[in-house]
Amino acid sequence: MNDSGSGGHYYWCTRHHRVETDADVCPAKHVLGPYPSAADAENALQKVQERNEAWEAEDARWAGEGN
């Protein structure tokens, strides 16, 4: 990962539904990231959904073990 120079990080803007770079990024409350590539940023919401589903399944597993 290259931190020097502009465009080194990419973000997914939940307000504008687009990839943004260090040079033109919305406030932190509107973005996910940073990501090392534009493709990673573009897939951010999918990754969030996958993680949420995994965590919900884990919570359900734990709740089932306690009964």
C-alpha positions as a Python dict, from the first residue, in 0.01 Angstrom:
ca = {
    (1, 'M'): (0, 0, 0),
    (2, 'N'): (134, 337, -95),
    (3, 'D'): (64, 623, 147),
    (4, 'S'): (265, 882, -41),
    (5, 'G'): (105, 1097, -307),
    (6, 'S'): (-259, 1169, -378),
    (7, 'G'): (-514, 902, -447),
    (8, 'G'): (-348, 650, -215),
    (9, 'H'): (-673, 569, -39),
    (10, 'Y'): (-1024, 509, -162),
    (11, 'Y'): (-1353, 548, 23),
    (12, 'W'): (-1715, 456, -40),
    (13, 'C'): (-1940, 757, 13),
    (14, 'T'): (-2278, 651, 153),
    (15, 'R'): (-2418, 995, 75),
    (16, 'H'): (-2325, 1010, -295),
    (17, 'H'): (-2302, 633, -361),
    (18, 'R'): (-1962, 659, -528),
    (19, 'V'): (-1593, 594, -477),
    (20, 'E'): (-1397, 894, -350),
    (21, 'T'): (-1024, 952, -304),
    (22, 'D'): (-812, 1138, -51),
    (23, 'A'): (-821, 1438, -286),
    (24, 'D'): (-1202, 1464, -280),
    (25, 'V'): (-1354, 1281, 16),
    (26, 'C'): (-1671, 1367, 208),
    (27, 'P'): (-1669, 1399, 589),
    (28, 'A'): (-1595, 1078, 779),
    (29, 'K'): (-1958, 1035, 887),
    (30, 'H'): (-2049, 971, 522),
    (31, 'V'): (-1772, 732, 415),
    (32, 'L'): (-1649, 378, 463),
    (33, 'G'): (-1279, 316, 438),
    (34, 'P'): (-1005, 377, 360),
    (35, 'Y'): (-953, 94, 115),
    (36, 'P'): (-639, 19, -86),
    (37, 'S'): (-819, 16, -423),
    (38, 'A'): (-1121, 166, -593),
    (39, 'A'): (-1263, -184, -644),
    (40, 'D'): (-1242, -257, -271),
    (41, 'A'): (-1420, 70, -195),
    (42, 'E'): (-1687, -3, -455),
    (43, 'N'): (-1757, -338, -286),
    (44, 'A'): (-1766, -191, 66),
    (45, 'L'): (-2142, -225, 117),
    (46, 'Q'): (-2135, -588, 5),
    (47, 'K'): (-1855, -659, 253),
    (48, 'V'): (-2050, -485, 531),
    (49, 'Q'): (-2357, -697, 451),
    (50, 'E'): (-2152, -1019, 452),
    (51, 'R'): (-1996, -932, 788),
    (52, 'N'): (-2333, -838, 939),
    (53, 'E'): (-2484, -1168, 825),
    (54, 'A'): (-2190, -1361, 973),
    (55, 'W'): (-2219, -1175, 1304),
    (56, 'E'): (-2597, -1232, 1317),
    (57, 'A'): (-2545, -1604, 1253),
    (58, 'E'): (-2284, -1614, 1529),
    (59, 'D'): (-2521, -1432, 1768),
    (60, 'A'): (-2796, -1683, 1685),
    (61, 'R'): (-2556, -1971, 1745),
    (62, 'W'): (-2461, -1831, 2084),
    (63, 'A'): (-2826, -1772, 2178),
    (64, 'G'): (-2910, -2133, 2083),
    (65, 'E'): (-2629, -2274, 2296),
    (66, 'G'): (-2757, -2097, 2606),
    (67, 'N'): (-3100, -2265, 2595),
}
